[in-house]
Each structure stands twice: as structure tokens, then as C-alpha cells.
Amino acid sequence: MSGWIVLAEVFPTFAVAQEHLPGKHDQKSHGSWARKQAGEKPAGRASAARRSDDDATRSREESTWDPDTDPQEVEGMIIDLVMVLDPSKDDDPLLLQAQQWLDQVRSSRDPSTWPTPAELAAFGHTDGATTWPGKIVMAQRGSIPSADDSESKPEASSVKVGDDVELPDGMSGRVVAIAYGQAAVMRYDGDPDVIPLGDRAPKEPKGKPVKARPYEGRAKPKHIGVEDWSDKGDLIGDRPAASGGRDQRLANIWKEQGFDGLPRAVSDEELDADIAAGGIEMFRGLTGSSGRPYAEQFINGDEHFPGLGVFGNGTYTSPAAYFAATYAVTDGRGSMMRMALRSDARVIDYDKLPEAAQESENAVTDRRIADAMTDPGRLASMLGYDAIRVSHIKPHQYVILNRTAVSVSTDVKDVQG
């Protein structure tokens, strides 16, 4: 199960919501991210989700979780819902509702005390709406086949976003995003699908390539152990992570490690060669008119922007093009980046970081260093990793830490929804 591509740098005011998510909290209010929360009383049964019409609320009362459902899976779904909300509305009651739900799931392993699947699906619905946060997230979390598994192609000779298409099982759906020859389809039965477009794909206008700057090679970290940072409290500092939608402490760590250097900017053909040689293909969706400027900043900017994220601060990407494209068109239009993580990159699984944090606690006496370690992105960067692999969700994600460890196409694509 997966969260949206997390790009808090696109949403500077999203810091308020991030403070209520795992890894983005004040230790005094939530405790260390490396430990499970316990002892909290569950909030009352969620009731603030906006009511929907009959189609959106079907079987709400009968909707239940399987007794063996992993609470972290449900928690991830709720976090995804938060990601779709308008970040400018810090007082949105839906944000408070989501926090209540998170408290319920974290404080009890009894699925009957959690918000039901139907409640999650109806989250944010208003009468007459054709799409809403719950519908978008539930669709993205469905079992979406890869393009190789699909035998159908839309009948239209040229497909565009908003078109109705017929699927192999006779059902119909609407195209919600198109990227790299694939169409993400929202079926009218509520399930998602992905179909290859082949020669029916709309011609993608080749925009003006982003200007590349000389690549100086992959940076090798100066430090690979927490103990190496014992005298660097002044360097890291203690500025709150949410300041201006950026994590300045992470920026300081990246600069010390050399991770703020430029990526290898290449053509699509050169990127194909890197992927054929073992590089991990990844996509990054940036929503709104600011998408292209942010893409350009990643490719040739002086700074590797230290954005915020649920699974650790850094730059979020996904191996699934349709997933990144769906995020990119959240505001109707956006931009897509295609890149590759080096085949020899140092990557750590997100699930391994809590153990690494606990093992390192005794090696730290400086409060500023200990506090920096509470974020997975900062900790992994301090340990010299190039990226974090978030594999317990689908489609899984990679959080890029070392910008010099990736190749990125200068052909940034503009997409519309």
C-alpha cells in the first residue's frame, strides 16, 4: 500500500500537517519514531468524514477490516488521505478527522475500533462530486496490474485525460493520467486499472530540455556512523524541520556529506542505457505550475532541496510512472521527471532504520545530534546512505538523499489532468 509521492517543497504550508505524521513530530508530543506508540486512549468513533451520496456510502455499515489487517497498512492509508488535502487550509476539519483516525489505529490493534474501509473511501466527499480524496487514494491502493499484464488498448485512436475507455472485462472507466505510454484509469466500479496505449498514446510534446551543469561525480560520504557526528552538533544545528517547508538540519547534513552536489543530467537515451546497466528507474511527479521550476532546481540548482516526507525527509520518487503522473495532475497540471538510481547505490530499507536508531542512541550525548536522528531521512544521511527504500507499501518508493547518486533526464514532461 502506498502514500502519495511526498513533495512538501511544492506545498510550503504543508508543514502543519506533517507535524502530525510519523517522523515529522515533536518528540515531546509523540515520542521517538523508532518506537511504537502505546498507552493512548482511542478517540471516539470517527464521525466527521463528510457524508456522501448512496454511491459513495454503499455498504458503509457492513464495511469491516479483516481481523488480520496490519494496523500500519491502515495508518498508511490515512496518511495518504492527508496528502491529498489542500495544504493551504491548515484548519481543515478533515485534517483533524484524519488525526483522530491515526490516534485510533495507533492505540488499538482491534480493527473494530478503527475507521471502516467505507469511511476512508468516503473521506472528503461532497454531494455531486465526481472525485474526492477518499476515492483517489482508495483507487491508488488497489491491485493495479502492470502494463505487461494488460492485453487491452483503448479503442480511441488518440487517448486523452478525461476520455471514457472500455476495459478487458467489459467495464468502463475514465482516464485520469497519461505518462510514458500508459494510461491510469479510474474504473466506474471504483477500482483502478492501468493500460498500455502503444501507438494510441497522444504525442508527447518535447519541451525545451533543462539546461545541464557539469557533473562532478558521485559524492562519497565523509561519515558512515553516528559516532562520527559526535562533535558536529554546531554543524547540524537545532532549527525545527518544518521551518519554511524544509529541513535545514538535513540540508546541513547533506552539505557535510557532499550529498547536495549535482545529479548526472542526461538525455533520455543516455538514461535508458543507465537503466539497462542496472540503474533503478524512478519517476517524480510535481504538481501545479511550480512543478517545472522545482524540477529544474533538482537538475541544476545549487541546492538539493531538503523537503519533508512521511517516511523520512528527502526527495520522494516512485518506480511507477502512473503513480507519479496521478500525483502530478492533482492540481490539474504538473510536471514529470524520470531518473535512475545508480546500480551501486547504498540503499537502506525503511524498516531497518528504527533498529539503526536504537543501536545508535548510546553513542550520542549531544541533544542536537540525538534530535536529528529522530527523522529517518536525517539518520540515513548521517549513516552515508544514498537512498531509503520504502518497500512495505505498493507501489513502493525511494527517498533520494544523495543527489549525486542519480542520473536524471533533462526532458521534463508537462502533464495535464
C-alpha positions as CSV (number, residue, x, y, z in Angstrom):
1,M,0.0,0.0,0.0
2,S,1.3,3.4,-0.8
3,G,1.3,7.0,0.1
4,W,1.3,9.8,-2.5
5,I,4.6,11.0,-3.8
6,V,5.5,13.3,-0.9
7,L,6.7,16.7,-2.2
8,A,6.4,19.1,0.6
9,E,8.6,21.6,-1.2
10,V,5.7,22.1,-3.5
11,F,3.5,22.8,-0.6
12,P,5.4,25.0,1.9
13,T,2.4,25.3,4.3
14,F,2.1,21.6,4.5
15,A,4.5,21.6,7.4
16,V,1.5,21.9,9.8
17,A,0.1,18.6,8.6
18,Q,3.5,17.0,8.6
19,E,3.9,17.7,12.3
20,H,1.1,15.1,12.9
21,L,2.7,12.4,10.8
22,P,5.2,9.7,11.7
23,G,8.7,11.0,11.6
24,K,7.6,14.6,11.4
25,H,6.7,15.2,15.1
26,D,7.9,16.8,18.2
27,Q,9.4,14.1,20.5
28,K,7.6,15.5,23.5
29,S,4.2,15.1,21.9
30,H,4.7,11.8,20.1
31,G,7.8,10.1,21.3
32,S,10.6,8.6,19.2
33,W,9.6,7.5,15.7
34,A,11.8,4.4,16.3
35,R,9.3,3.1,19.0
36,K,5.7,2.1,18.7
37,Q,3.3,4.4,20.4
38,A,1.4,2.9,23.3
39,G,-1.0,3.9,26.1
40,E,-3.0,6.4,24.2
41,K,-6.8,6.3,24.6
42,P,-8.6,5.9,21.2
43,A,-10.6,8.8,20.1
44,G,-14.3,8.3,19.6
45,R,-15.5,6.5,16.5
46,A,-14.7,8.8,13.6
47,S,-17.7,10.7,12.5
48,A,-16.5,13.9,10.9
49,A,-16.0,12.5,7.4
50,R,-18.2,14.3,5.1
51,R,-21.3,12.4,4.1
52,S,-21.6,11.2,0.6
53,D,-24.5,10.1,-1.7
54,D,-25.6,6.5,-2.0
55,D,-22.9,5.5,-4.5
56,A,-20.1,6.7,-2.1
57,T,-21.6,5.2,1.0
58,R,-22.7,1.9,-0.2
59,S,-22.1,-0.9,2.4
60,R,-20.6,1.6,4.8
61,E,-22.2,0.0,7.8
62,E,-21.3,-3.5,6.6
63,S,-17.7,-2.5,5.7
64,T,-15.2,-4.1,8.1
65,W,-11.5,-4.9,8.2
66,D,-10.1,-8.5,8.1
67,P,-9.1,-9.4,11.7
68,D,-5.5,-9.9,10.5
69,T,-5.2,-6.5,8.9
70,D,-1.9,-4.8,9.6
71,P,-2.6,-1.5,11.5
72,Q,0.4,0.1,9.8
73,E,-1.3,-0.6,6.5
74,V,-4.4,1.3,7.6
75,E,-2.3,4.0,9.1
76,G,-0.6,4.5,5.7
77,M,-4.0,4.8,4.0
78,I,-5.0,7.6,6.4
79,I,-1.7,9.4,5.8
80,D,-2.3,9.1,2.1
81,L,-5.7,10.9,2.6
82,V,-3.9,13.8,4.4
83,M,-1.5,14.1,1.4
84,V,-4.4,14.9,-0.9
85,L,-5.9,17.7,1.2
86,D,-5.4,21.3,0.2
87,P,-2.2,22.3,2.2
88,S,-3.3,25.9,2.4
89,K,-6.2,25.0,4.7
90,D,-4.4,24.4,7.9
91,D,-7.7,24.4,9.8
92,D,-9.5,21.9,7.5
93,P,-11.7,19.7,9.7
94,L,-10.7,16.8,7.6
95,L,-7.1,17.2,8.8
96,L,-8.4,16.9,12.4
97,Q,-10.5,13.9,11.4
98,A,-7.5,12.2,9.9
99,Q,-5.5,12.8,13.1
100,Q,-8.3,11.2,15.2
101,W,-8.3,8.2,12.9
102,L,-4.5,7.9,13.3
103,D,-4.8,8.0,17.1
104,Q,-7.5,5.3,16.9
105,V,-5.4,2.9,14.8
106,R,-2.2,3.5,16.7
107,S,-3.8,3.0,20.1
108,S,-5.6,-0.3,19.4
109,R,-5.0,-3.5,17.5
110,D,-8.7,-4.2,17.4
111,P,-9.9,-3.4,13.8
112,S,-13.5,-2.8,15.1
113,T,-12.2,0.4,16.7
114,W,-10.7,1.7,13.5
115,P,-12.4,3.8,10.8
116,T,-14.0,1.4,8.4
117,P,-12.8,1.0,4.8
118,A,-16.0,2.7,3.6
119,E,-15.4,5.7,5.9
120,L,-11.9,6.0,4.4
121,A,-13.3,5.7,0.9
122,A,-15.9,8.5,1.6
123,F,-13.3,10.8,3.2
124,G,-13.8,14.3,1.8
125,H,-16.8,13.5,-0.4
126,T,-19.4,16.2,-1.1
127,D,-22.8,15.7,-2.8
128,G,-22.4,15.7,-6.6
129,A,-18.6,15.3,-6.5
130,T,-17.1,13.1,-9.2
131,T,-13.8,12.8,-7.3
132,W,-12.7,13.3,-3.7
133,P,-9.7,12.4,-1.5
134,G,-11.0,9.0,-0.4
135,K,-11.8,7.9,-3.9
136,I,-8.4,8.9,-5.3
137,V,-6.5,7.2,-2.5
138,M,-8.5,4.0,-2.5
139,A,-8.1,3.8,-6.2
140,Q,-4.3,4.2,-6.0
141,R,-4.2,1.5,-3.3
142,G,-6.0,-1.1,-5.4
143,S,-4.4,-4.0,-7.2
144,I,-3.1,-2.3,-10.3
145,P,-1.7,-4.6,-12.9
146,S,1.4,-3.6,-14.8
147,A,1.3,-2.7,-18.4
148,D,2.8,-6.0,-19.3
149,D,-0.1,-7.9,-17.8
150,S,-2.8,-6.0,-19.7
151,E,-3.9,-7.2,-23.0
152,S,-6.3,-4.3,-23.8
153,K,-5.9,-1.0,-25.5
154,P,-8.4,1.8,-25.6
155,E,-10.4,1.8,-28.8
156,A,-9.9,5.5,-29.4
157,S,-7.1,6.3,-31.9
158,S,-5.9,9.1,-29.7
159,V,-6.5,9.0,-26.0
160,K,-6.5,12.0,-23.7
161,V,-7.2,12.6,-20.0
162,G,-10.9,12.5,-19.3
163,D,-11.8,10.0,-22.0
164,D,-14.0,7.1,-21.3
165,V,-12.4,3.8,-22.2
166,E,-13.5,0.2,-22.2
167,L,-11.5,-2.4,-20.3
168,P,-10.9,-6.1,-20.9
169,D,-13.7,-7.3,-18.6
170,G,-16.3,-5.1,-20.3
171,M,-16.3,-2.4,-17.6
172,S,-15.7,1.2,-18.5
173,G,-13.5,3.8,-16.8
174,R,-12.1,7.3,-17.2
175,V,-8.5,8.2,-18.0
176,V,-7.1,10.2,-15.1
177,A,-3.5,10.5,-16.1
178,I,-1.2,9.6,-19.0
179,A,2.5,9.2,-18.8
180,Y,5.2,7.4,-20.7
181,G,2.8,5.4,-22.9
182,Q,0.5,4.3,-20.1
183,A,-2.9,5.4,-19.0
184,A,-4.1,5.3,-15.4
185,V,-7.8,4.6,-15.5
186,M,-10.4,5.1,-12.7
187,R,-13.0,2.3,-13.3
188,Y,-16.6,3.2,-12.7
189,D,-16.9,0.3,-10.2
190,G,-14.3,2.2,-8.1
191,D,-11.3,0.1,-8.9
192,P,-8.1,1.3,-10.7
193,D,-6.6,0.0,-13.8
194,V,-3.5,0.7,-16.0
195,I,-3.4,0.1,-19.7
196,P,-0.7,0.5,-22.3
197,L,-1.5,2.9,-25.1
198,G,1.1,1.9,-27.7
199,D,0.6,3.9,-30.9
200,R,-2.7,5.3,-29.4
201,A,-0.8,7.4,-27.0
202,P,-1.0,11.1,-27.6
203,K,2.1,12.6,-29.0
204,E,4.1,14.0,-26.1
205,P,5.4,17.4,-26.9
206,K,9.1,17.5,-26.4
207,G,9.7,20.6,-24.3
208,K,12.8,22.6,-24.1
209,P,15.4,20.5,-22.2
210,V,16.5,21.7,-18.9
211,K,20.0,23.2,-19.1
212,A,22.5,20.8,-17.5
213,R,25.6,21.8,-15.5
214,P,28.8,19.8,-15.3
215,Y,28.6,16.6,-13.3
216,E,31.4,16.3,-10.8
217,G,30.8,12.6,-9.9
218,R,29.2,10.7,-7.1
219,A,30.0,12.0,-3.7
220,K,31.3,9.5,-1.2
221,P,30.1,10.3,2.3
222,K,32.6,11.5,4.9
223,H,30.8,9.8,7.7
224,I,29.1,6.4,7.9
225,G,28.5,6.1,11.6
226,V,26.6,8.2,14.1
227,E,29.6,8.3,16.4
228,D,31.4,10.3,13.6
229,W,28.9,13.1,14.2
230,S,29.5,13.3,18.0
231,D,31.3,16.7,17.7
232,K,29.1,18.2,14.9
233,G,26.2,19.5,16.9
234,D,27.0,23.1,15.9
235,L,27.1,22.0,12.2
236,I,23.8,20.2,12.3
237,G,22.1,22.9,14.4
238,D,18.6,22.6,16.0
239,R,16.3,24.5,13.6
240,P,12.9,22.8,13.5
241,A,12.3,20.6,10.5
242,A,9.1,22.4,9.5
243,S,10.7,25.8,9.0
244,G,9.5,27.0,5.6
245,G,8.5,23.5,4.5
246,R,12.2,22.5,4.5
247,D,14.5,20.6,6.9
248,Q,17.5,22.8,7.4
249,R,19.3,20.3,9.6
250,L,19.0,17.8,6.7
251,A,20.5,20.4,4.4
252,N,23.4,20.8,6.7
253,I,24.0,17.1,6.9
254,W,23.8,16.8,3.1
255,K,26.4,19.6,2.6
256,E,28.8,17.9,5.1
257,Q,28.4,14.6,3.3
258,G,28.6,16.1,-0.2
259,F,25.0,14.9,-1.0
260,D,24.0,18.3,-2.2
261,G,26.1,18.0,-5.3
262,L,24.5,18.0,-8.8
263,P,23.0,14.8,-10.3
264,R,24.2,13.4,-13.6
265,A,21.9,15.2,-16.2
266,V,21.5,13.1,-19.3
267,S,19.3,12.6,-22.4
268,D,16.5,10.1,-22.4
269,E,18.7,7.8,-24.5
270,E,21.6,8.0,-22.0
271,L,19.2,7.4,-19.1
272,D,17.9,4.2,-20.9
273,A,21.5,3.0,-21.1
274,D,22.0,3.6,-17.4
275,I,18.8,1.7,-16.6
276,A,19.8,-1.2,-18.9
277,A,23.1,-1.3,-17.0
278,G,21.3,-1.9,-13.7
279,G,20.1,1.5,-12.6
280,I,16.7,1.7,-10.8
281,E,14.2,3.7,-12.9
282,M,12.2,6.2,-10.9
283,F,9.7,8.9,-11.6
284,R,8.8,12.1,-9.7
285,G,5.6,14.0,-10.0
286,L,5.4,17.7,-9.3
287,T,2.0,19.3,-9.2
288,G,1.0,22.7,-10.4
289,S,2.7,25.5,-12.3
290,S,5.6,25.4,-9.9
291,G,6.4,21.8,-11.0
292,R,8.8,22.6,-13.8
293,P,10.8,25.2,-11.7
294,Y,11.2,22.6,-8.9
295,A,12.3,20.0,-11.5
296,E,14.9,22.4,-12.8
297,Q,16.1,23.1,-9.3
298,F,16.7,19.4,-8.7
299,I,18.6,19.0,-12.0
300,N,20.8,22.1,-11.9
301,G,20.1,24.1,-8.8
302,D,22.8,25.0,-6.3
303,E,20.8,23.3,-3.5
304,H,19.3,19.8,-3.2
305,F,16.1,21.0,-1.6
306,P,15.6,19.2,1.8
307,G,11.8,18.5,1.6
308,L,9.6,16.9,4.2
309,G,8.1,13.4,4.0
310,V,6.2,10.7,5.9
311,F,9.0,8.1,5.6
312,G,11.8,10.4,6.2
313,N,12.8,13.8,4.8
314,G,14.3,13.9,1.3
315,T,13.3,13.7,-2.3
316,Y,10.5,11.2,-3.0
317,T,10.2,9.1,-6.2
318,S,8.4,6.0,-7.4
319,P,9.2,3.3,-9.9
320,A,5.6,3.5,-11.1
321,A,5.1,6.2,-13.8
322,Y,1.3,6.2,-13.5
323,F,1.5,6.8,-9.8
324,A,3.8,9.8,-10.2
325,A,1.6,11.1,-13.0
326,T,-1.5,10.9,-11.0
327,Y,0.1,13.0,-8.3
328,A,1.4,15.5,-10.8
329,V,-2.1,16.3,-12.1
330,T,-3.6,16.7,-8.6
331,D,-4.0,20.5,-9.4
332,G,-4.9,19.8,-13.0
333,R,-1.4,20.0,-14.4
334,G,2.1,19.4,-13.4
335,S,5.5,18.1,-14.4
336,M,7.2,14.7,-14.5
337,M,10.8,13.8,-14.0
338,R,12.4,10.5,-15.0
339,M,15.6,9.4,-13.3
340,A,17.7,6.4,-12.3
341,L,19.4,5.5,-9.0
342,R,22.9,4.1,-9.6
343,S,23.1,0.3,-9.5
344,D,25.8,0.5,-6.8
345,A,24.0,3.0,-4.6
346,R,23.9,2.4,-0.9
347,V,20.2,1.9,-0.1
348,I,18.6,1.0,3.3
349,D,15.1,-0.3,3.8
350,Y,12.9,2.0,5.8
351,D,12.0,-0.9,8.1
352,K,15.7,-1.2,9.2
353,L,16.0,2.4,10.3
354,P,14.3,2.1,13.7
355,E,16.7,-0.6,14.7
356,A,19.6,1.5,13.5
357,A,18.3,4.4,15.5
358,Q,18.1,2.4,18.7
359,E,21.6,0.9,18.2
360,S,23.0,4.4,17.9
361,E,21.3,6.1,20.9
362,N,24.0,5.2,23.3
363,A,26.7,6.7,21.1
364,V,25.2,10.2,21.2
365,T,25.4,12.6,24.1
366,D,24.7,15.9,22.3
367,R,21.0,16.6,22.3
368,R,21.1,18.2,18.9
369,I,22.6,15.1,17.4
370,A,20.0,12.8,19.1
371,D,17.2,15.0,17.9
372,A,18.5,15.0,14.4
373,M,18.4,11.2,14.4
374,T,14.6,11.2,15.1
375,D,14.0,11.7,11.4
376,P,14.7,8.6,9.1
377,G,16.0,10.8,6.3
378,R,18.5,12.6,8.5
379,L,19.6,9.4,10.2
380,A,20.1,7.5,6.9
381,S,22.1,10.5,5.5
382,M,24.2,10.6,8.7
383,L,25.0,6.9,8.1
384,G,26.0,7.6,4.5
385,Y,23.1,6.0,2.6
386,D,22.2,7.3,-0.8
387,A,18.5,6.5,-0.6
388,I,15.8,4.9,1.6
389,R,13.7,2.1,0.0
390,V,10.1,2.1,1.3
391,S,9.1,-1.4,0.2
392,H,6.3,-2.2,2.7
393,I,3.9,-0.1,0.6
394,K,2.8,-0.5,-3.0
395,P,3.8,0.9,-5.4
396,H,7.0,1.2,-3.3
397,Q,9.0,4.4,-3.1
398,Y,12.6,5.6,-2.9
399,V,13.6,8.6,-0.9
400,I,16.6,10.2,-2.5
401,L,19.2,11.5,-0.1
402,N,22.4,11.8,-2.2
403,R,21.6,13.8,-5.4
404,T,24.9,12.8,-6.9
405,A,23.9,9.2,-6.9
406,V,21.2,9.6,-9.6
407,S,21.0,10.2,-13.3
408,V,18.1,12.4,-14.4
409,S,16.7,13.1,-17.8
410,T,16.8,16.8,-18.8
411,D,13.5,16.2,-20.7
412,V,11.0,17.2,-18.0
413,K,7.5,16.4,-19.3
414,D,4.5,18.6,-18.7
415,V,1.3,16.6,-17.9
416,Q,-2.3,17.6,-17.6
417,G,-5.3,16.1,-15.8
